[in-house]
Each structure stands twice: as structure tokens, then as C-alpha cells.
Amino acid sequence: MGLCLPAEARAVCGRRAPSLRCLCDRSKAAYAAYGLADGDLFQLMLGPEVVAGYARAAMQGHLARPASSGDIWRMLPGTFAIDAEGVVRAVHYARHAGDQPDLDAMLASLRRT
């Protein structure tokens, strides 16, 4: 789920998780309901973990691009694996902007149901 536009969600999910449905929430209601928090300057841009993450991504050819939508300057990301019945099976609350979940583990949590 993202603060993005639906077309952006389709593009990202098509690359990262083509078999899953990704959602957008421009109102931030789901962010509040799922307990996602605002980050500070170090969690979002200047902290050593964030800078190291950007450097690792750049070395692999993944360069940051300006976001076309969303509130990237405040919201910390989170990832939730929710099964077909609406049960949350796995959660990853990001500690900083570069803190990515183990997608294989999250997908495995859905297969165990």
C-alpha cells in the first residue's frame, strides 16, 4: 500500500510482486489504522542506515528518482501480508526509509495459511 497513485502502485507491484495486489491510500486512513508513523529527518534522509542503503542501491544501479506523489518526507514505510480472508499474517514496520522487508518470508507467511 502506498500514498502513490494507482498507476504507480501497479507499476511497482508489477516489478516487485506481480502476483499480489497492491493498494493506494491517498487519505492516510489505513496508515493510521495499521500504526504507521511519521519519521524524522534521520530516519527518512540523513541517518547512516539510510545513506548506506542509498549507496548499496546505487552500486547495484538503482538510482533514486523524485517521487511523483505521496508524502515521502514524513511517512515511514510498512509492509503487510494480508491473506484472502483479510487476516494480517506478517508485518514489517520500517525503522528508516531504506529498511526493506524480507519479501520471501512475507510471502511464505501467506502460504502457511
C-alpha positions as CSV (number, residue, x, y, z in Angstrom):
1,M,0.0,0.0,0.0
2,G,1.3,3.4,-0.7
3,L,0.5,7.1,-0.8
4,C,1.0,6.8,-4.5
5,L,-1.4,6.9,-7.4
6,P,-3.0,3.6,-8.6
7,A,-0.9,3.6,-11.8
8,E,2.3,3.9,-9.7
9,A,1.2,1.0,-7.5
10,R,0.6,-1.2,-10.5
11,A,4.0,-0.4,-11.9
12,V,5.9,-1.1,-8.7
13,C,3.9,-4.2,-7.8
14,G,4.3,-5.4,-11.4
15,R,8.1,-5.4,-11.0
16,R,8.4,-6.5,-7.3
17,A,5.3,-8.7,-6.7
18,P,3.4,-9.3,-9.8
19,S,1.1,-12.0,-8.2
20,L,0.0,-9.7,-5.4
21,R,-2.5,-6.8,-5.3
22,C,-1.0,-3.5,-4.0
23,L,-3.2,-0.7,-2.7
24,C,-3.1,3.0,-2.5
25,D,-4.3,5.2,0.3
26,R,-4.1,8.9,-0.5
27,S,-6.1,9.8,2.6
28,K,-3.6,8.0,5.0
29,A,-6.5,6.4,6.9
30,A,-5.0,2.9,6.5
31,Y,-1.6,4.3,7.6
32,A,-3.2,5.4,10.9
33,A,-5.2,2.2,11.3
34,Y,-2.1,0.0,10.8
35,G,0.0,2.1,13.1
36,L,2.5,3.5,10.6
37,A,4.4,6.5,11.9
38,D,5.9,9.7,10.7
39,G,9.7,9.6,10.6
40,D,12.3,12.2,11.4
41,L,14.9,13.7,9.2
42,F,17.5,11.0,10.1
43,Q,15.0,8.1,9.5
44,L,14.0,9.5,6.2
45,M,17.1,11.1,4.7
46,L,20.2,11.6,6.7
47,G,20.7,8.7,9.1
48,P,23.7,6.4,8.5
49,E,21.4,3.4,7.7
50,V,19.5,5.4,5.1
51,V,22.7,6.8,3.5
52,A,24.2,3.3,3.4
53,G,21.0,1.9,1.9
54,Y,21.1,4.5,-0.8
55,A,24.8,3.7,-1.5
56,R,24.1,0.0,-1.8
57,A,21.2,0.6,-4.1
58,A,23.2,3.0,-6.3
59,M,26.1,0.5,-6.6
60,Q,23.5,-2.0,-7.9
61,G,22.3,0.5,-10.5
62,H,19.2,1.6,-8.6
63,L,19.1,5.3,-8.5
64,A,16.6,7.4,-6.5
65,R,14.1,9.3,-8.6
66,P,11.9,12.1,-7.4
67,A,8.6,10.8,-6.2
68,S,5.7,11.9,-8.3
69,S,3.2,11.6,-5.4
70,G,2.9,10.7,-1.8
71,D,4.2,12.1,1.4
72,I,7.8,10.8,1.3
73,W,9.1,13.5,3.6
74,R,7.1,12.3,6.6
75,M,5.8,8.7,6.4
76,L,7.9,5.7,7.3
77,P,7.0,2.7,5.2
78,G,5.5,-0.5,6.3
79,T,4.6,-3.8,4.6
80,F,1.8,-6.1,5.5
81,A,1.0,-9.6,4.2
82,I,-2.8,-10.0,4.3
83,D,-4.5,-13.2,3.3
84,A,-7.6,-13.6,1.2
85,E,-9.8,-13.5,4.4
86,G,-8.3,-10.2,5.5
87,V,-6.1,-11.7,8.2
88,V,-2.7,-9.9,8.6
89,R,-0.1,-12.7,8.5
90,A,3.1,-10.8,8.6
91,V,4.1,-7.2,9.3
92,H,7.3,-5.1,8.7
93,Y,7.4,-1.7,10.2
94,A,10.4,0.2,8.7
95,R,12.8,1.7,11.1
96,H,14.1,4.0,8.4
97,A,13.5,4.8,4.7
98,G,15.8,2.0,3.5
99,D,14.6,-0.7,5.8
100,Q,13.0,-3.2,3.4
101,P,11.2,-6.4,4.4
102,D,12.2,-9.9,3.6
103,L,9.6,-10.4,0.8
104,D,10.2,-14.2,0.6
105,A,9.4,-14.5,4.3
106,M,6.3,-12.4,4.0
107,L,5.1,-14.5,1.1
108,A,5.8,-17.7,3.0
109,S,3.6,-16.4,5.8
110,L,0.7,-16.4,3.3
111,R,1.4,-19.9,2.0
112,R,1.3,-21.3,5.5
113,T,-2.4,-20.4,5.9
